[in-house]
């Protein structure tokens, strides 16, 4: 409650993010905080102890607030046993007030799939799976360094559909050497499995990855745009709405957790390298946990999990808000900008005029939303709001 320069009329919804950082193998395109398991060892119990200690130390920051969603990401969280995930969910439930229909998502990799494992995760309290398929083409999966093949992917998704009322299928496009026909084949196979939600990401070459050092030949921009247009057509024909730049969903199956990020909601992040964004009446704070798993466990168990803790500057808030809100097809309510940043609309008026003049947004007295052109040139649109 220390003083700050903002005046927030109310606090936004709160989510919880839990990071489980281990993978069987580090993918060459991945810049997330993920770590290959050493000699097959996964210190599950010690890490769960650290998460519990981390959460308990953070409770004063979120005291009295309800949690609307939980996302367990990684890494490959499905490497943890169903018993470990059940313990994690129980530890959270014992310490936080969850809304009755709290969405609890677990990221899963088909390479860690065993029959009935997903049912066990459902019994442990998970309500939604996010299955990282990336492609159904075995050659493309090898190029991406994935540990599963297309047969395992289909089996995992069939089990997800049998075990969960809703789940998400993750695909990537503009893969090394990918043609438009190969992209169509991937999307056709994905839609044949009738996922309620589809996330489709453009492969990007991130710094400090294997692909950054040894870049593969990826499709040129004009082909990548054609792929995006085609998959948007195909998902639309299957009754899925593109409600965010990379997200397509059937009615009633949007991902609430991600939607909270995109609307500048709050989230408490626990686990190695996890990020938090928390609002208080007079300030907005960002935190980062210690990144390396052993250092994180040692720190969390000693009551010192946090590596960075700082207020977001007033001058940075417009860009922070717009970076996410403009990803949504329906944009944002102007009132939400004021409520969630504590700033007057005059702070963004000049940038809004410029964006409107360039045909990147449309607006009325209540809402701002990106045009089709704004969606296609999202980075240019977001950059108009840089401090």
DARAQUI-V965236 format. One record per run of one state. SS is the DSSP state (A for helix, B for strand, O for the rest). FROM is the first residue (numbers start at 1). TO is the last residue. Records with the same first field share a line. If there is no record, write none. Layout:
# DARAQUI-V965236
SS = FROM-TO  FROM-TO
This chain:
# DARAQUI-V965236
O = 1-13  21-21  24-34  37-37  41-43  63-65  75-76  80-81  96-96  109-109  113-116  124-127  135-137  144-149  164-165  174-175  177-179  193-196  203-209  214-217  219-220  238-240  245-246  250-255  263-265  272-274  281-282  290-292  302-305  312-313  326-327  329-331  342-345  358-360  364-366  371-371  377-377  384-387
B = 14-20  22-23  35-36  66-74  97-108  128-134  166-173  176-176  197-202  218-218  241-244  247-249  266-271  275-280  283-289  306-311  328-328  332-333  361-363  367-370
A = 38-40  44-62  77-79  82-95  110-112  117-123  138-143  150-163  180-192  210-213  221-237  256-262  293-301  314-325  334-341  346-357  372-376  378-383
